Amino acid sequence: MNTRKIIHVDMDAFYASVEQRDNRDLRGKPVIVGGTPKQRGVVAACSYEARKFGIHSAMATATALRLCPQAVVVTPDFRKYEEASSQIHGVFHEYTDKVEPLSLDEAYLDVTDNKLGIKSATHIAKEIKEKIYERTHLTASAGVSYCKFLAKIASGFKKPDGLTVVTPDRAQNFIDKLPVGAFYGVGKVTEKHMHNLGIRTGLDLRKKSLEFLKENFGGSGEWFYNLARGIDDTPVITEWERKSVGREETYPEDIIDMDEIKSYLEELCFQVEKDMRDEDKKGRTITLKVKYFDFVSITRSVTINRRIQSGALIYKYILELLPKTLAGKKKIRLLGVSMHGFEEIPKKIKKDQLELPFK
């Protein structure tokens, strides 16, 4: 069997770079793309100039501005980002249709058998980076290897505008030096647990037996055991099935009035219906998410015996879940509604066919 050739492409500070590209006044300055402090917004992305101050995505914008008061806050313009992303993905598909998009600015490509018959994945990665820059004036970083795990880690090694190749003969030495926090499936809690067990690097992980890892990490033990040896056969998945459809909203001011809460929830339910109709999906599990003023977040769910799509019917079940929260008693900053447990709608059913809200 031929060794796979996998490329992971990750755009550099994508949202912020698009804003700097389109506005000369932002170039060379710390840029934050996200909501304003008045809206209690968070950082969606930031430029490399801003990262030097310790700013990162998902940080509260107010906190980011305390770290860097001179930073410029820009409201996200997803139309522009989607347009740039479309151009970038157009480049990918010139080489292969085995593309697994992870987001607007990130994707895996399997170029083992590519459209142009180019044998060198490194050569393809260089061409892709060059074409992306020619067409969008944005830089990308790329990682090349024989598996997704190593390609993704490699793409982050020489950012921005980097290219790192991990060949099979270099892989084990590369993995041995990695901090365990870089491994797939290792979050903050797992990383701390590993550190407590004396596992800090890929080499430390590789020294542990399969039995030891299963005992301490359950079903993930075998996964970590294989990754430490550079074994990752997960394919590049070209068709991704959404596991849920949801909408949520953070409000500029805390809400506690029940009529207001119900009004917002009804609006979210019909937004979810629209999204489900666009994707021809129905779901059985309805979930209500509530984040209170003190950032405590809770969810309440119900699974029914038939799959639904109607916003009115979703709203009916959301109202049944609402008394299981502190709505009306404790101030709320965020509400969310989502659907799970999907089933594609048979094509013979018309899109405009509605379920009756009540039976």
N, C-alpha and C positions, 0 to 999 in steps of 0.2 A: 504493500500500500504506500502511495506517495505521501510524503510529509505535507501536512496542510500548510497553507500560507495565509495567515490572518493579519489584517491591518486594523488597528483601532485609530480613528481620526477624532480629535477633540479640538474644537475651535478655541482660540485663546481669548479669554474674557469676552465672550461673544457679544452679549447685549451691550456692554460698555464700549466694546470696540466698534460696533455699528454706530453708536451715538458719536464717538470721537471721529469716525470716518465722515459722518454727515454734518458735523459741526466743528469747524476749524478751531473755534474758541475753546473747545474741550480738550484738544490735543495736548498731551503733556501734563494735564491736570488730574488730580484725584477725582474720579467720577463714580457716583453711586447711582445705580438704576434701581428704583424701588419707590415705595410710598413715602410720603412726608411724615415727619414726627407728629404733626397735627392730626394726621390720619392714623397715627399709631402704626405706621408702615414698617416693613422690613426690607432688608437689602436683597434684591433678586440677583444682582450681579454687581461687580465693581471692577474698576480698571486696576492695572498692576501698580499704578501710582498710589491708589488708595490702599492696596493690600500691604504696602510698606508700613502702614500705620496700624496694622493688625485687624483691618476691616475684612469681613468675609460674608458670604451669602448666608441668609437666614438670621443675621444679626439685626436687632432692632435699629431702625434708622437713627433714632435719637442717640443710641449708644455709639453708633458709627460716627456721628457728628461730634460727639464728645472726644473721640479719639483723633478726629481730623476735622476741626471746625471749618477749614477752608474748602472742604469737599463740596462738589456741585452735585445736587440731587436732581436726577432726571426721571420723569414719569415713563414707565415702560411703554414702548410702541410695538406691540407684537406683530402688527402688519408688516413693519419693516424687517423684523427678525424672521418672520415666516418667508418673506420674499427672498432674503439672503439664504435661508436654509434650503429653499427650493433650488436655487442656483447651485449650492454646494452638493446637494443630493443628485442633481443632474450630472455633475462631474463623476460622482461615484458610479452611476449607472452606465457611463461610457466604458467602464472597465469590467463591471460585474453586476448582475442582478441579485447576487447573494449579499444583500445589504440588510443589516439589522439596526434600524434607528433606535437610539436610546433616548434621544431628545432632539430638539431643533439643531443642536450644535455638536452632536456626538453620535458615532455609529461604528459598528464592526463591519468589515468587508472580508469575504472569503474570496481570494484571488487565485486559489490553487489552479483552477481552470478558468481563465479570464477571456474576455471577448477579443482581446488584441493578441493573445498568444504570447504575452511577455513572460519569460521564465522567472525574472527577478522581481520578487515582491517589494524589495527595497527601491528598485527603479520605479515601480508603479506608485509607491508612496511619495517619492520625490515629484513625479509628474502631477499627482493629485494636488499636492501642496502648491505647486507652481500655478496650476490652472485655477485653483480656488482664489489665489491672490490676484491673478490676471482678471478674473471675472467679478470679484467682489471687493478687492483691495483690503482683504482681511487675512490674517495669518492663522495657520492651523498647526498643531503638533500631531505627530503620528508615531505609533509604536508598531513594530513588525515582529511577528514570531510565529510559532507553529500552533499556538493555542490562544484562546480569548484572554485567559488570565494574564499571561505574560505580555500580550500585545497591549492590553489596557494599562498595565503598570508602566510599560516602556513609554507610552505616549506622554506620561506625566513627568518623565525624567529630565527633559531639557527644555521645559516651557520658558518663554513663548517661542514659537516658530522652530520647534525641535523635531528631531527624527532619531529614534533609538531602535536598534535592531538587536533582538535576542535570538541567536541561532541555537539549534538543539545542543551543540557542543558547549555553549556558554551558559546554558540555562541553569544547571544545578548550582554553579558558582554564584550566579545572579540571584537565585532564590535564597541560597544560604545566607546572603547578606541582608535580605529584606527584613524590615521590622514586621512583626506579626500583625500589626494593625493594618498593613497594606494588603493582607490576604482577603479574598472574597469571603464574606460571611462572618468576618471578625469585626464586630462593633465595639463600642466602648466597654460594655459589660464583659464581653468575651475576652477582649484584650486584657482587661484587669485580672480576670480569672487566669489567663495564660501567664501573665507576669507573676502571679502568686505561686504558680507551679514552676517558675523558673524558665518559662518559655518566652524569650524576647525576640528571637530572630528565626528565620527560616531554618537555619541549621539546628537550633534548639528544638524546633518542632519536628524536624526529620529524625532526631535522635530518639524520639518517643515511639514506643510500640503502638501498633494498631489497637491492641487491647487497652492500653493506658488511655489513649485518646477517646475510645468508645466509652470507657468507664467515666471519663470526666466531661465529655461533650456530647454524649448520646449519639443520635443519628448523624450528627455533623462530624463525628470523630473520623470516619472513613474519608469524608470529603477533605478534611484538613491533612490527613495522612497522604492522600494522593497529590494534593497541591504542593506539599513540601517536596515531592519528588517530580514535580513538573508534569503531572498527569491531569489533563483537563480535556476531555473529548466533547464538551458541550458544543453543539453545532451553532452556526450563525443562523438565527431564526428570521426568516424573511416575512412571515405573517404572524403578527402579534395579536393575541386575543385579549381585549380588555376584560379584567376581572370585575370591574365596578364602574359605574357612572355616577358622578356626584357633583354637587355644587355647594360652595360655602361662601360666606361673606363675613368680613370683619367690619364692624360698624364704627364710624368716627367717634360716637359717644355711646357709653354703656346704655343698654336698654333693660327695662324691667316691666313696662306696661304690657299686659297680656295681649291686648288687642293689637299692639304694634308687633309683638313677637309672632303672633299668628299670621299677621299680614305678610311679614318677611318670609315665614315658612311656606306660606301658600305660593309666593312668588318663586321660591327655590324649587318647590315641587314641580311647577310647570316648566321651569328651565330644565330640570332633569328629564321630564317627559320629552321635551324637544330634542335633547341629546340622544335619548334612547330611540326616538323615531328616526333620527338621522342615521343611526347605526343599525336599525331594524332589530332591536333587542327588547326582551321582556325580562323582568326579574321577579324573584320570590322573596328576597330578603330586603327589608326597608330599614335603614339606619338613620337615626337622628344624632347629630353631634352638637354639643353645647360646650362652649368655652366661657367660663365666668370671668368677671373683672379681675380676679386674682390669678388668672392664667391656669386654674385647675380645669382640666378638660375631661368630659365624660361622653360616652356613647350609649345609646339605648337602641336595641334592634328587635325586630319581629320577623319571623319567617312564616309565610302563609302557604296554603295548599295549592295555589295556582300562580302562574306568572302573569304579571300585570305591567302596564305601561302608562296608564292614564294618570295625569297629574292630580286629578280630583280624587282618585282612589288612593294614590300615594299620600296625599294630604290627609285623608281620612285616617290612615294608620299612623301618620306622624302625630296627629292630635291625640291618638290613644297612647302614644309614647310620651307625650309632653308632661303629663302628671307624674311620670317617673323621674323627672328632673326637678331642680329648684327654680324653674322658670316662674317669674312673678314674685319670687321671694329673695332672689339673689341676682344682682346685676349681671348682664350678659354682654360679652364683647364680640362673640362669634357664634353663628349658627350654620349648620351644614345638614344637607340631606343627600343620601346616596342609596343606590340600588345594587344588589349583588344577585348571584344565582341566575345567570342569564340563559336564555334560549332564543336562538334566532327565529324570527317570525317567518313562517312559510311564505314563499313569494306569492302564492295565490291570495293571501290576505291583503287587502288594500291598506295602504299606509294611513288613510284617514279613518279607518274603522276604529271606533272607541269602545272600551269596555264600559258597561254601566257602573257608575260609582258605587251603587249599593245593590244588594241582591236580597 
